[in-house]
Each structure stands twice: as C-alpha cells, then as structure tokens.
Amino acid sequence: MAAEISVVVCGARGKMGRTVSTAVAAQPDMAVAAEVDLGDDLAAALKSGATVMVDFTAPDAAFDNAQAAFAAGVAPVVGTTGMGAEQVEELARHAESSGIGGAVIPNFAIGAVLMMRLAEVAAPYFESAEVVEAHAQTKADAPSGTALATARRLAAARREPLSYARPQKVTLENTRGGEEGSVGVHSLRLPGVVADQDVIFGAQGQTLTIAHRTTSREAFMPGVMATIRAVVAERRFYRSLDQVLGLPAVGEGG
C-alpha cells in the first residue's frame, strides 16, 4: 500500500523527534519525507512533497517553522509548548483562512486528555485546586502547556473562582509557585522524569488527586498519529487532543 501522508519531522535529532520519526515510519499510511533540526534547510525539506510537518523543537523556533510550513502549503502539527497566545491565534487564523489546517496541542497523551477532562468534572465540587507538573530538566519552558491548559479549564468549569491560599509571610520567594485563574501551578524539573502531572483538589475534610504518569515518549505517539490524520482529513485547526478525538465538552451530551 502506497503511503498517503508524507511527513517532515522538525527537531528530528531530539528525543521526541526521533520517537515521532520511528512512529511515522511504522504507519502503513505514512512516510517520513524529511528529518530536520536546527540549522538544517527546512524550506528545502518542505518542498519534498510533504503533506504535514510535525514540530517538537523550541518555543522560539516552532512559530517560525509553522509559518514556513504554511508558506509551503504544508499543515503544521506543533507539539512544542511555550508559544505565546497571540502566536497560537495567528497560526489558527492562517490555518483556517488558507484551508491548509494545522494544530498546536500542548499534550498528545490520551491519558493526559482524560486527566484534564476528569479534573473539569471535579472542579465545581471543591474549594481549591493546585496543579503540580514534572518534566525532565531539559524542558525549555515552565510551567508546561498542559499545566496552564488544565488550570484554565478548571477555572472555566466553575461559576465562582476557586480559593487560592496566599501566605501571610513569605520566607522563600516563589515557594507557592504561580497562579493561573485562582489555581496554583507548580513545576518540577528533574532527570529521570518524562511528563507527569497531578491535579489536587481540596475541600473541608478531604482531598482528591487526579494523576497522570508518562513512562516513555511512546505514550504521545497515538495522539500525534491521530492528529496528523485529522489535519489531512479535515483541513481545520486543532487546539487540543479533545478536538482531534471528538470528545464533547464538559456539560454536553454524549
């Protein structure tokens, strides 16, 4: 069977890039058109007949790479986190107006999507919530895109803001982490970690923890492959794996 989807992998010499290349090559309907990294000629690679570009590079490179993909008529699928909201919106407008499609998705793990969904369901029933995420020490941005997305979804799932406890006295700066929409957000950076996250809820006399653990980068590959197929099939812009998988929003039927 001839490959239908030709993929350029950006960040191909990184750990995620190598994993993506291996996963794409194993698909019966896909082929790796080119592998590029920082300093390589991306424009030339995009002229190789590619359909989709997958980007796992760095925040300061991903936006320009996606723009180059659009210029070449190639749909970008960006897993790099750390881009500004304005940049994501610009890519979304370009994807929709050009009819090329694309995606900027903070986490491709299906378990992470379900973690966020379950946390949204729990949010209205608790007084406070904090997010603790852990990644390898090489991750360029903090907090992770998933942690920020989780905090924002928790806030949106409620009518009233969550209660965020501020200490009366701070003896070590930044101990309480950051705050996003009345949700505390904390980042750990340690060798030996891939990508973990806990959402911890508190109420009088009880806590609830919803946790997701990633033990290898292969956990992200089903989501990446599904997104590649989705942008080719639908030519629209995807902001989350929920949309790729067709999961209804919290509160909707189904």
C-alpha positions as MATLAB code, in Angstrom:
seq = 'MAAEISVVVCGARGKMGRTVSTAVAAQPDMAVAAEVDLGDDLAAALKSGATVMVDFTAPDAAFDNAQAAFAAGVAPVVGTTGMGAEQVEELARHAESSGIGGAVIPNFAIGAVLMMRLAEVAAPYFESAEVVEAHAQTKADAPSGTALATARRLAAARREPLSYARPQKVTLENTRGGEEGSVGVHSLRLPGVVADQDVIFGAQGQTLTIAHRTTSREAFMPGVMATIRAVVAERRFYRSLDQVLGLPAVGEGG';
ca = [
       0.000    0.000    0.000;
       1.483    3.375   -1.011;
       1.943    5.939    1.760;
      -0.705    8.673    1.578;
       0.678   11.111    4.148;
       4.216   12.426    3.768;
       5.631   13.927    6.984;
       8.519   16.309    7.694;
       9.798   15.918   11.260;
      11.270   19.069   12.875;
      13.519   18.501   15.860;
      14.427   15.111   14.451;
      17.628   14.787   16.468;
      15.824   15.365   19.758;
      14.264   12.597   21.830;
      10.698   13.426   20.814;
      11.671   13.957   17.192;
      13.349   10.560   16.973;
      10.294    8.926   18.515;
       7.998   10.671   16.023;
      10.110    9.579   13.055;
      10.027    5.961   14.226;
       6.271    6.064   14.779;
       5.545    7.674   11.389;
       7.718    5.120    9.581;
       5.734    2.319   11.223;
       2.360    3.571    9.925;
       1.013    1.914    6.744;
      -0.460    5.206    5.505;
       2.520    7.478    6.306;
       6.136    8.042    5.321;
       8.922   10.300    6.611;
       9.617   12.823    3.847;
      12.499   14.541    5.663;
      14.070   14.968    9.067;
      15.363   18.417   10.007;
      16.792   20.100   13.064;
      18.161   23.495   13.994;
      20.491   24.711   11.256;
      19.023   22.462    8.568;
      17.232   23.774    5.479;
      13.563   23.485    6.458;
      12.332   25.261    3.325;
      14.006   22.655    1.111;
      12.596   19.818    3.213;
       9.073   21.220    2.916;
       9.379   21.094   -0.877;
       9.833   17.320   -0.768;
       6.145   16.655   -1.405;
       5.280   16.777    2.282;
       1.682   16.913    3.491;
       2.279   17.547    7.206;
       5.119   18.957    9.308;
       5.422   17.760   12.913;
       7.364   20.131   15.187;
       8.995   19.269   18.508;
      11.728   21.901   18.723;
      11.872   25.000   20.944;
       9.383   27.826   21.621;
      11.453   30.422   19.732;
      11.682   28.175   16.646;
       8.278   26.499   16.494;
       6.315   29.582   15.413;
       8.673   30.354   12.524;
       8.683   26.694   11.495;
       4.883   26.646   11.396;
       4.841   29.829    9.293;
       7.315   28.233    6.887;
       5.064   25.192    6.643;
       2.046   27.333    5.743;
       4.098   29.139    3.099;
       4.888   25.767    1.540;
       1.274   24.559    1.691;
       2.086   22.045    4.430;
      -0.062   21.608    7.553;
       1.920   22.135   10.783;
       1.303   19.902   13.798;
       3.075   21.605   16.700;
       3.768   19.804   19.961;
       6.292   22.390   21.147;
       4.924   24.338   24.117;
       5.829   27.826   25.252;
       4.489   29.871   22.333;
       2.515   32.969   23.259;
      -1.278   33.023   22.966;
      -1.039   35.665   20.226;
       1.230   33.408   18.185;
      -1.163   30.476   18.526;
      -4.056   32.685   17.433;
      -2.096   33.866   14.408;
      -1.383   30.281   13.393;
      -5.049   29.395   13.887;
      -6.152   32.244   11.601;
      -3.639   31.222    8.952;
      -4.677   27.573    9.143;
      -8.350   28.391    8.721;
      -8.029   31.124    6.086;
      -5.624   29.118    3.933;
      -7.609   25.907    4.142;
      -4.397   24.065    4.968;
      -5.284   23.223    8.554;
      -2.934   22.554   11.422;
      -2.668   22.002   15.152;
      -0.972   23.386   18.248;
      -1.517   20.850   21.016;
       0.101   21.028   24.477;
      -0.091   17.295   25.204;
      -0.632   14.345   22.864;
      -1.077   11.704   25.577;
      -4.638   10.352   25.631;
      -4.326    9.790   29.386;
      -3.473   13.463   29.878;
      -6.593   14.500   27.975;
      -8.717   12.282   30.210;
      -6.947   13.655   33.302;
      -7.956   17.196   32.289;
     -11.485   16.077   31.473;
     -11.953   14.370   34.848;
     -10.499   17.427   36.584;
     -13.049   19.651   34.830;
     -15.840   17.421   36.126;
     -14.499   17.639   39.686;
     -13.778   21.381   39.708;
     -17.272   22.648   40.664;
     -17.352   20.434   43.764;
     -14.169   21.587   45.515;
     -12.999   24.817   47.114;
      -9.379   24.846   45.916;
      -7.165   23.222   43.308;
      -3.444   23.125   42.572;
      -1.572   21.621   39.628;
       1.862   20.040   40.061;
       3.683   19.077   36.867;
       7.060   17.377   36.464;
       9.252   17.125   33.374;
      12.856   16.395   32.563;
      15.367   19.085   33.442;
      15.900   19.774   29.732;
      12.368   21.134   29.164;
      12.711   24.717   27.959;
       9.504   26.236   29.372;
       7.812   26.275   32.756;
       5.085   25.680   33.543;
       4.165   23.153   30.902;
       1.494   23.917   28.333;
      -0.578   21.101   29.804;
      -0.452   22.612   33.298;
      -1.563   26.010   32.012;
      -4.330   24.449   29.926;
      -5.503   22.434   32.931;
      -5.644   25.492   35.196;
      -7.615   27.459   32.625;
     -10.052   24.616   32.087;
     -10.627   24.267   35.827;
     -11.426   27.971   36.090;
     -13.781   27.802   33.106;
     -15.635   24.815   34.579;
     -16.782   26.878   37.590;
     -19.193   29.724   38.171;
     -17.139   31.104   41.067;
     -13.339   31.352   41.300;
     -11.502   28.710   43.264;
      -9.946   29.760   46.571;
      -6.214   30.362   46.313;
      -4.363   30.497   49.652;
      -1.756   33.248   49.862;
       0.723   33.032   52.748;
       0.837   35.853   55.263;
       4.622   35.606   55.369;
       6.994   34.504   52.577;
      10.370   33.248   53.816;
      11.449   31.813   50.438;
      10.300   33.506   47.232;
       8.238   31.506   44.717;
       7.530   28.692   47.181;
       3.836   28.884   46.323;
       4.575   28.614   42.607;
       2.440   30.561   40.156;
      -1.254   31.309   39.939;
      -3.447   30.946   36.873;
      -7.147   31.692   37.219;
      -7.140   31.087   41.021;
      -5.354   27.731   40.523;
      -1.874   27.218   41.957;
       0.635   25.863   39.414;
       3.957   24.265   40.336;
       6.752   22.921   38.110;
       9.360   20.268   38.900;
      12.368   19.720   36.619;
      14.269   16.509   37.318;
      16.341   13.972   35.407;
      14.581   10.643   35.012;
      11.123   12.198   34.514;
       9.267   12.173   31.170;
       5.999   14.056   31.822;
       3.833   13.763   34.945;
       1.008   15.848   36.351;
      -1.174   15.848   39.458;
      -4.325   17.913   39.891;
      -5.009   18.148   43.627;
      -8.398   19.355   44.879;
      -9.149   20.385   48.448;
     -12.362   20.830   50.427;
     -13.298   20.633   54.087;
     -12.052   17.308   55.435;
     -10.978   15.793   52.103;
      -8.725   15.974   49.073;
      -8.911   14.419   45.627;
      -5.892   13.800   43.383;
      -6.174   13.074   39.677;
      -2.774   11.959   38.393;
      -1.236   11.107   35.052;
       2.145    9.406   34.697;
       4.147    9.045   31.489;
       6.820    6.345   31.483;
       8.053    6.745   27.893;
       7.664    9.100   24.942;
       5.786    6.401   23.054;
       2.771    7.438   25.141;
       2.394   10.525   22.939;
       2.555    8.746   19.595;
      -1.084    7.570   19.218;
      -2.173   11.182   19.732;
       0.399   12.541   17.273;
      -0.588    9.991   14.619;
      -4.292   10.738   15.145;
      -3.627   14.483   14.778;
      -1.635   14.012   11.558;
      -4.537   12.069   10.062;
      -7.089   14.597   11.358;
      -5.464   17.685    9.821;
      -5.178   15.903    6.472;
      -8.796   14.740    6.570;
     -10.464   17.889    7.901;
      -8.093   20.780    6.984;
      -9.080   22.661   10.145;
      -7.162   23.962   13.169;
      -6.995   21.860   16.324;
      -6.167   23.346   19.727;
      -6.399   20.185   21.812;
      -6.401   16.426   21.517;
     -10.015   16.515   22.760;
     -10.994   18.081   19.431;
      -8.988   15.528   17.446;
     -10.664   12.652   19.294;
     -14.105   14.262   19.033;
     -14.692   14.374   22.793;
     -17.682   16.539   23.760;
     -17.110   19.492   26.048;
     -17.998   19.059   29.703;
     -21.739   19.542   30.085;
     -22.548   18.381   26.553;
     -24.376   15.161   25.885;
     -22.638   12.050   24.602;
];
